[in-house]
Amino acid sequence: TEEIIVTIQDTGIGMSEECLSNLFQAFSQESAGHTKRFQGVGLGLALTKRYLELNEVVIEVTSKQDVGTTIKLVFPKTIQD
């Protein structure tokens, strides 16, 4: 199976292990300190992951607090005749 891999990496604030484990849960947000700075209901990433899954795209996220985050997307490559 052929695939296309896209990796996105930043050197931002990163995420804690707890946040990372809840990242794609609906209505989940980091902490009270962040929710006051960043508005939203916590649905964006849950919907994004579901959409990717429906299209057979794998998403992997690794992060370390105060270091940054890496997001890897693996797209299936369909070959048409």
PyRosetta script that sets phi, psi and omega in degrees:
from pyrosetta import init, pose_from_sequence

init()
pose = pose_from_sequence("TEEIIVTIQDTGIGMSEECLSNLFQAFSQESAGHTKRFQGVGLGLALTKRYLELNEVVIEVTSKQDVGTTIKLVFPKTIQD")
pose.set_psi(1, 128.0)
pose.set_omega(1, 176.4)
pose.set_phi(2, -89.4)
pose.set_psi(2, 152.8)
pose.set_omega(2, -179.7)
pose.set_phi(3, -149.0)
pose.set_psi(3, 158.9)
pose.set_omega(3, 175.6)
pose.set_phi(4, -113.7)
pose.set_psi(4, 128.0)
pose.set_omega(4, -177.8)
pose.set_phi(5, -113.5)
pose.set_psi(5, 128.8)
pose.set_omega(5, 176.3)
pose.set_phi(6, -119.2)
pose.set_psi(6, 126.8)
pose.set_omega(6, 179.0)
pose.set_phi(7, -118.9)
pose.set_psi(7, 131.9)
pose.set_omega(7, 178.4)
pose.set_phi(8, -121.7)
pose.set_psi(8, 128.6)
pose.set_omega(8, -176.8)
pose.set_phi(9, -134.0)
pose.set_psi(9, 141.2)
pose.set_omega(9, 175.2)
pose.set_phi(10, -133.0)
pose.set_psi(10, 170.3)
pose.set_omega(10, 177.4)
pose.set_phi(11, -119.3)
pose.set_psi(11, 42.6)
pose.set_omega(11, -178.7)
pose.set_phi(12, -83.2)
pose.set_psi(12, -149.9)
pose.set_omega(12, -174.9)
pose.set_phi(13, -76.6)
pose.set_psi(13, -15.2)
pose.set_omega(13, -179.7)
pose.set_phi(14, 69.5)
pose.set_psi(14, -175.5)
pose.set_omega(14, -179.4)
pose.set_phi(15, -135.4)
pose.set_psi(15, 149.8)
pose.set_omega(15, 175.2)
pose.set_phi(16, -73.7)
pose.set_psi(16, 164.1)
pose.set_omega(16, 176.9)
pose.set_phi(17, -59.1)
pose.set_psi(17, -40.6)
pose.set_omega(17, -179.7)
pose.set_phi(18, -62.8)
pose.set_psi(18, -46.5)
pose.set_omega(18, 178.8)
pose.set_phi(19, -62.3)
pose.set_psi(19, -42.9)
pose.set_omega(19, -179.2)
pose.set_phi(20, -61.5)
pose.set_psi(20, -39.2)
pose.set_omega(20, -179.1)
pose.set_phi(21, -70.8)
pose.set_psi(21, -21.6)
pose.set_omega(21, 179.4)
pose.set_phi(22, -105.6)
pose.set_psi(22, 7.8)
pose.set_omega(22, -169.5)
pose.set_phi(23, -53.9)
pose.set_psi(23, -41.7)
pose.set_omega(23, -174.1)
pose.set_phi(24, -102.5)
pose.set_psi(24, 12.2)
pose.set_omega(24, 177.5)
pose.set_phi(25, -81.4)
pose.set_psi(25, 134.0)
pose.set_omega(25, 179.9)
pose.set_phi(26, -62.1)
pose.set_psi(26, 141.6)
pose.set_omega(26, 178.0)
pose.set_phi(27, 64.7)
pose.set_psi(27, 22.3)
pose.set_omega(27, 179.3)
pose.set_phi(28, -102.9)
pose.set_psi(28, 137.2)
pose.set_omega(28, 176.1)
pose.set_phi(29, -134.9)
pose.set_psi(29, 160.4)
pose.set_omega(29, -175.8)
pose.set_phi(30, -56.7)
pose.set_psi(30, -93.7)
pose.set_omega(30, -177.0)
pose.set_phi(31, -134.2)
pose.set_psi(31, 169.6)
pose.set_omega(31, -179.7)
pose.set_phi(32, -57.8)
pose.set_psi(32, -36.3)
pose.set_omega(32, 179.4)
pose.set_phi(33, -62.9)
pose.set_psi(33, -38.6)
pose.set_omega(33, -179.3)
pose.set_phi(34, -79.8)
pose.set_psi(34, -33.7)
pose.set_omega(34, -177.1)
pose.set_phi(35, -67.6)
pose.set_psi(35, -25.2)
pose.set_omega(35, 176.8)
pose.set_phi(36, -74.7)
pose.set_psi(36, -32.2)
pose.set_omega(36, 178.2)
pose.set_phi(37, -82.0)
pose.set_psi(37, -36.9)
pose.set_omega(37, -176.1)
pose.set_phi(38, -117.5)
pose.set_psi(38, 112.7)
pose.set_omega(38, -177.9)
pose.set_phi(39, -79.0)
pose.set_psi(39, 159.9)
pose.set_omega(39, 176.5)
pose.set_phi(40, 142.8)
pose.set_psi(40, 170.0)
pose.set_omega(40, -179.1)
pose.set_phi(41, -105.0)
pose.set_psi(41, -4.1)
pose.set_omega(41, 177.2)
pose.set_phi(42, 86.6)
pose.set_psi(42, 30.2)
pose.set_omega(42, 179.6)
pose.set_phi(43, -105.6)
pose.set_psi(43, -20.8)
pose.set_omega(43, -172.8)
pose.set_phi(44, -54.6)
pose.set_psi(44, -51.1)
pose.set_omega(44, -177.1)
pose.set_phi(45, -73.7)
pose.set_psi(45, -32.4)
pose.set_omega(45, 176.8)
pose.set_phi(46, -63.9)
pose.set_psi(46, -44.4)
pose.set_omega(46, 178.5)
pose.set_phi(47, -67.4)
pose.set_psi(47, -39.6)
pose.set_omega(47, 178.6)
pose.set_phi(48, -60.8)
pose.set_psi(48, -46.5)
pose.set_omega(48, -179.0)
pose.set_phi(49, -62.9)
pose.set_psi(49, -41.8)
pose.set_omega(49, 180.0)
pose.set_phi(50, -62.9)
pose.set_psi(50, -43.1)
pose.set_omega(50, 178.3)
pose.set_phi(51, -61.1)
pose.set_psi(51, -44.4)
pose.set_omega(51, 178.9)
pose.set_phi(52, -62.1)
pose.set_psi(52, -43.9)
pose.set_omega(52, 179.7)
pose.set_phi(53, -60.9)
pose.set_psi(53, -41.1)
pose.set_omega(53, 178.9)
pose.set_phi(54, -62.3)
pose.set_psi(54, -26.0)
pose.set_omega(54, 179.2)
pose.set_phi(55, -101.3)
pose.set_psi(55, 15.4)
pose.set_omega(55, 176.7)
pose.set_phi(56, 59.7)
pose.set_psi(56, 33.3)
pose.set_omega(56, 176.3)
pose.set_phi(57, -100.1)
pose.set_psi(57, 132.2)
pose.set_omega(57, 178.8)
pose.set_phi(58, -95.7)
pose.set_psi(58, 135.0)
pose.set_omega(58, 176.2)
pose.set_phi(59, -120.1)
pose.set_psi(59, 131.9)
pose.set_omega(59, 177.6)
pose.set_phi(60, -126.4)
pose.set_psi(60, 133.3)
pose.set_omega(60, -179.4)
pose.set_phi(61, -126.5)
pose.set_psi(61, 128.4)
pose.set_omega(61, 172.2)
pose.set_phi(62, -124.2)
pose.set_psi(62, 147.3)
pose.set_omega(62, -177.4)
pose.set_phi(63, -157.4)
pose.set_psi(63, 152.2)
pose.set_omega(63, 174.3)
pose.set_phi(64, -137.0)
pose.set_psi(64, 128.1)
pose.set_omega(64, -178.1)
pose.set_phi(65, -57.0)
pose.set_psi(65, 136.9)
pose.set_omega(65, -179.8)
pose.set_phi(66, 65.7)
pose.set_psi(66, 10.4)
pose.set_omega(66, 178.3)
pose.set_phi(67, -119.8)
pose.set_psi(67, -49.3)
pose.set_omega(67, 179.5)
pose.set_phi(68, 144.1)
pose.set_psi(68, -176.5)
pose.set_omega(68, -174.3)
pose.set_phi(69, -132.9)
pose.set_psi(69, 145.1)
pose.set_omega(69, 174.4)
pose.set_phi(70, -124.3)
pose.set_psi(70, 130.0)
pose.set_omega(70, 176.9)
pose.set_phi(71, -118.0)
pose.set_psi(71, 128.1)
pose.set_omega(71, -179.6)
pose.set_phi(72, -119.3)
pose.set_psi(72, 125.7)
pose.set_omega(72, 176.9)
pose.set_phi(73, -112.5)
pose.set_psi(73, 129.6)
pose.set_omega(73, 179.1)
pose.set_phi(74, -116.4)
pose.set_psi(74, 109.1)
pose.set_omega(74, -178.9)
pose.set_phi(75, -96.9)
pose.set_psi(75, 132.9)
pose.set_omega(75, 174.2)
pose.set_phi(76, -71.0)
pose.set_psi(76, 137.6)
pose.set_omega(76, 179.3)
pose.set_phi(77, -99.4)
pose.set_psi(77, 114.3)
pose.set_omega(77, 178.3)
pose.set_phi(78, -95.1)
pose.set_psi(78, 131.5)
pose.set_omega(78, -179.2)
pose.set_phi(79, -103.0)
pose.set_psi(79, 122.6)
pose.set_omega(79, -179.7)
pose.set_phi(80, -104.2)
pose.set_psi(80, 141.4)
pose.set_omega(80, 179.7)
pose.set_phi(81, -75.5)
pose.dump_pdb("model.pdb")
